[in-house]
Amino acid sequence: MKKKITVGLFVAYILFCGFLFIKTRFITPNQQPALQSEKVQEYKKLLDNAGLKGNLTIYKNKQRIWQYKR
């Protein structure tokens, strides 16, 4: 019984490490294509007028292209 639990936890650990490797290897937040400045101003204006608090992140082709924190 203990051996099955130990093997199960080991497999879960290996899968989790694999997920972290893939996430950090292929989804890199440092490569951010720039948005056009008029779009940025439009998004900021919409968020400010809505009175929302939080974050807005825009992704294109699985890469983060813009993030706004409020």
N, CA and C atoms as an extended XYZ file, in Angstrom:
210
Properties=species:S:1:pos:R:3:atomname:S:1:resname:S:1:resid:I:1 pbc="F F F"
N         0.823       -1.191        0.000 N   MET     1
C         0.000        0.000        0.000 CA  MET     1
C         0.872        1.262        0.000 C   MET     1
N         1.882        1.301        0.902 N   LYS     2
C         2.763        2.453        0.965 CA  LYS     2
C         3.559        2.617       -0.329 C   LYS     2
N         3.912        1.472       -0.941 N   LYS     3
C         4.699        1.525       -2.169 CA  LYS     3
C         3.880        2.133       -3.305 C   LYS     3
N         2.583        1.815       -3.373 N   LYS     4
C         1.721        2.368       -4.418 CA  LYS     4
C         1.568        3.878       -4.255 C   LYS     4
N         1.422        4.327       -3.013 N   ILE     5
C         1.292        5.760       -2.748 CA  ILE     5
C         2.585        6.476       -3.113 C   ILE     5
N         3.716        5.892       -2.749 N   THR     6
C         5.015        6.483       -3.048 CA  THR     6
C         5.232        6.578       -4.554 C   THR     6
N         4.916        5.524       -5.280 N   VAL     7
C         5.071        5.529       -6.734 CA  VAL     7
C         4.127        6.545       -7.357 C   VAL     7
N         2.911        6.636       -6.851 N   GLY     8
C         1.947        7.609       -7.361 CA  GLY     8
C         2.422        9.035       -7.153 C   GLY     8
N         2.949        9.332       -5.967 N   LEU     9
C         3.469       10.670       -5.699 CA  LEU     9
C         4.682       10.986       -6.574 C   LEU     9
N         5.538        9.984       -6.798 N   PHE    10
C         6.704       10.186       -7.652 CA  PHE    10
C         6.278       10.498       -9.086 C   PHE    10
N         5.302        9.776       -9.602 N   VAL    11
C         4.800       10.030      -10.958 CA  VAL    11
C         4.166       11.413      -11.039 C   VAL    11
N         3.402       11.795      -10.023 N   ALA    12
C         2.795       13.125      -10.009 CA  ALA    12
C         3.877       14.207       -9.982 C   ALA    12
N         4.929       13.993       -9.226 N   TYR    13
C         6.036       14.950       -9.155 CA  TYR    13
C         6.718       15.086      -10.520 C   TYR    13
N         6.965       13.983      -11.202 N   ILE    14
C         7.596       14.014      -12.525 CA  ILE    14
C         6.706       14.760      -13.516 C   ILE    14
N         5.411       14.507      -13.488 N   LEU    15
C         4.495       15.203      -14.389 CA  LEU    15
C         4.465       16.703      -14.097 C   LEU    15
N         4.461       17.065      -12.833 N   PHE    16
C         4.457       18.483      -12.456 CA  PHE    16
C         5.745       19.169      -12.924 C   PHE    16
N         6.881       18.520      -12.750 N   CYS    17
C         8.150       19.099      -13.212 CA  CYS    17
C         8.161       19.253      -14.724 C   CYS    17
N         7.596       18.290      -15.427 N   GLY    18
C         7.492       18.387      -16.880 CA  GLY    18
C         6.629       19.557      -17.293 C   GLY    18
N         5.522       19.766      -16.599 N   PHE    19
C         4.646       20.908      -16.883 CA  PHE    19
C         5.387       22.221      -16.682 C   PHE    19
N         6.122       22.339      -15.574 N   LEU    20
C         6.881       23.568      -15.316 CA  LEU    20
C         7.949       23.795      -16.380 C   LEU    20
N         8.606       22.727      -16.821 N   PHE    21
C         9.624       22.857      -17.860 CA  PHE    21
C         9.011       23.373      -19.151 C   PHE    21
N         7.890       22.799      -19.553 N   ILE    22
C         7.237       23.222      -20.792 CA  ILE    22
C         6.752       24.657      -20.669 C   ILE    22
N         6.180       25.006      -19.529 N   LYS    23
C         5.654       26.357      -19.325 CA  LYS    23
C         6.763       27.395      -19.408 C   LYS    23
N         7.880       27.140      -18.741 N   THR    24
C         8.961       28.118      -18.735 CA  THR    24
C         9.759       28.104      -20.028 C   THR    24
N         9.759       26.996      -20.727 N   ARG    25
C        10.563       26.876      -21.946 CA  ARG    25
C         9.872       27.495      -23.154 C   ARG    25
N         8.563       27.292      -23.284 N   PHE    26
C         7.871       27.663      -24.503 CA  PHE    26
C         6.932       28.858      -24.359 C   PHE    26
N         6.584       29.235      -23.161 N   ILE    27
C         5.741       30.410      -22.944 CA  ILE    27
C         6.600       31.440      -22.226 C   ILE    27
N         7.256       32.284      -22.989 N   THR    28
C         8.176       33.248      -22.415 CA  THR    28
C         7.529       34.628      -22.395 C   THR    28
N         7.320       35.186      -21.225 N   PRO    29
C         6.673       36.499      -21.144 CA  PRO    29
C         7.573       37.654      -21.561 C   PRO    29
N         8.877       37.423      -21.736 N   ASN    30
C         9.784       38.508      -22.091 CA  ASN    30
C         9.675       38.919      -23.553 C   ASN    30
N         9.158       38.058      -24.392 N   GLN    31
C         9.023       38.370      -25.803 CA  GLN    31
C         7.649       38.981      -26.029 C   GLN    31
N         7.570       40.291      -25.970 N   GLN    32
C         6.291       40.962      -26.072 CA  GLN    32
C         6.272       41.899      -27.269 C   GLN    32
N         5.563       41.516      -28.334 N   PRO    33
C         5.393       42.473      -29.422 CA  PRO    33
C         4.574       43.666      -28.928 C   PRO    33
N         4.887       44.836      -29.394 N   ALA    34
C         4.220       46.041      -28.906 CA  ALA    34
C         2.869       46.238      -29.571 C   ALA    34
N         1.919       46.745      -28.801 N   LEU    35
C         0.634       47.151      -29.349 CA  LEU    35
C         0.749       48.577      -29.859 C   LEU    35
N        -0.121       48.932      -30.767 N   GLN    36
C        -0.151       50.304      -31.258 CA  GLN    36
C        -0.605       51.225      -30.126 C   GLN    36
N        -0.023       52.404      -30.077 N   SER    37
C        -0.288       53.297      -28.953 CA  SER    37
C        -1.753       53.725      -28.875 C   SER    37
N        -2.438       53.863      -30.022 N   GLU    38
C        -3.854       54.242      -29.950 CA  GLU    38
C        -4.704       53.132      -29.346 C   GLU    38
N        -4.325       51.878      -29.575 N   LYS    39
C        -5.044       50.758      -28.958 CA  LYS    39
C        -4.808       50.748      -27.452 C   LYS    39
N        -3.583       51.018      -27.042 N   VAL    40
C        -3.258       51.047      -25.616 CA  VAL    40
C        -4.081       52.116      -24.919 C   VAL    40
N        -4.138       53.291      -25.495 N   GLN    41
C        -4.912       54.383      -24.899 CA  GLN    41
C        -6.396       54.032      -24.851 C   GLN    41
N        -6.883       53.380      -25.895 N   GLU    42
C        -8.300       52.991      -25.939 CA  GLU    42
C        -8.618       51.977      -24.834 C   GLU    42
N        -7.758       50.986      -24.674 N   TYR    43
C        -7.977       49.972      -23.637 CA  TYR    43
C        -7.927       50.600      -22.247 C   TYR    43
N        -6.945       51.475      -22.015 N   LYS    44
C        -6.833       52.121      -20.702 CA  LYS    44
C        -8.066       52.969      -20.407 C   LYS    44
N        -8.548       53.684      -21.418 N   LYS    45
C        -9.724       54.532      -21.230 CA  LYS    45
C       -10.954       53.685      -20.899 C   LYS    45
N       -11.132       52.571      -21.620 N   LEU    46
C       -12.271       51.683      -21.349 CA  LEU    46
C       -12.215       51.122      -19.933 C   LEU    46
N       -11.037       50.692      -19.510 N   LEU    47
C       -10.897       50.126      -18.166 CA  LEU    47
C       -11.127       51.177      -17.084 C   LEU    47
N       -10.596       52.364      -17.290 N   ASP    48
C       -10.779       53.415      -16.295 CA  ASP    48
C       -12.236       53.843      -16.194 C   ASP    48
N       -12.923       53.943      -17.331 N   ASN    49
C       -14.328       54.350      -17.325 CA  ASN    49
C       -15.235       53.281      -16.723 C   ASN    49
N       -14.845       52.022      -16.846 N   ALA    50
C       -15.661       50.940      -16.302 CA  ALA    50
C       -15.539       50.863      -14.783 C   ALA    50
N       -14.479       51.430      -14.233 N   GLY    51
C       -14.295       51.410      -12.786 CA  GLY    51
C       -13.899       50.050      -12.259 C   GLY    51
N       -13.331       49.217      -13.093 N   LEU    52
C       -12.923       47.879      -12.671 CA  LEU    52
C       -11.545       47.918      -12.034 C   LEU    52
N       -11.335       47.030      -11.097 N   LYS    53
C       -10.021       46.875      -10.482 CA  LYS    53
C        -9.531       45.478      -10.823 C   LYS    53
N        -8.306       45.402      -11.249 N   GLY    54
C        -7.746       44.104      -11.593 CA  GLY    54
C        -6.730       44.232      -12.701 C   GLY    54
N        -6.575       43.161      -13.458 N   ASN    55
C        -5.583       43.109      -14.521 CA  ASN    55
C        -6.250       42.770      -15.839 C   ASN    55
N        -5.663       43.268      -16.912 N   LEU    56
C        -6.071       42.897      -18.262 CA  LEU    56
C        -4.818       42.462      -18.988 C   LEU    56
N        -4.828       41.264      -19.515 N   THR    57
C        -3.699       40.755      -20.271 CA  THR    57
C        -4.213       40.313      -21.629 C   THR    57
N        -3.522       40.729      -22.672 N   ILE    58
C        -3.897       40.370      -24.037 CA  ILE    58
C        -2.814       39.464      -24.603 C   ILE    58
N        -3.248       38.319      -25.119 N   TYR    59
C        -2.337       37.351      -25.712 CA  TYR    59
C        -2.594       37.256      -27.209 C   TYR    59
N        -1.529       37.048      -27.964 N   LYS    60
C        -1.629       36.797      -29.397 CA  LYS    60
C        -0.628       35.701      -29.729 C   LYS    60
N        -1.124       34.630      -30.327 N   ASN    61
C        -0.283       33.476      -30.659 CA  ASN    61
C         0.465       32.946      -29.436 C   ASN    61
N        -0.254       32.836      -28.332 N   LYS    62
C         0.261       32.303      -27.068 CA  LYS    62
C         1.386       33.140      -26.473 C   LYS    62
N         1.496       34.402      -26.886 N   GLN    63
C         2.476       35.297      -26.290 CA  GLN    63
C         1.765       36.529      -25.758 C   GLN    63
N         2.170       36.950      -24.587 N   ARG    64
C         1.571       38.127      -23.983 CA  ARG    64
C         2.057       39.356      -24.744 C   ARG    64
N         1.111       40.143      -25.237 N   ILE    65
C         1.502       41.338      -25.988 CA  ILE    65
C         1.211       42.617      -25.214 C   ILE    65
N         0.366       42.543      -24.204 N   TRP    66
C         0.087       43.742      -23.416 CA  TRP    66
C        -0.521       43.353      -22.091 C   TRP    66
N        -0.135       44.062      -21.026 N   GLN    67
C        -0.702       43.806      -19.713 CA  GLN    67
C        -0.923       45.142      -19.010 C   GLN    67
N        -2.084       45.261      -18.405 N   TYR    68
C        -2.446       46.481      -17.671 CA  TYR    68
C        -2.871       46.071      -16.268 C   TYR    68
N        -2.209       46.625      -15.284 N   LYS    69
C        -2.527       46.330      -13.885 CA  LYS    69
C        -3.095       47.573      -13.250 C   LYS    69
N        -4.154       47.385      -12.492 N   ARG    70
C        -4.760       48.511      -11.811 CA  ARG    70
C        -5.028       48.138      -10.381 C   ARG    70
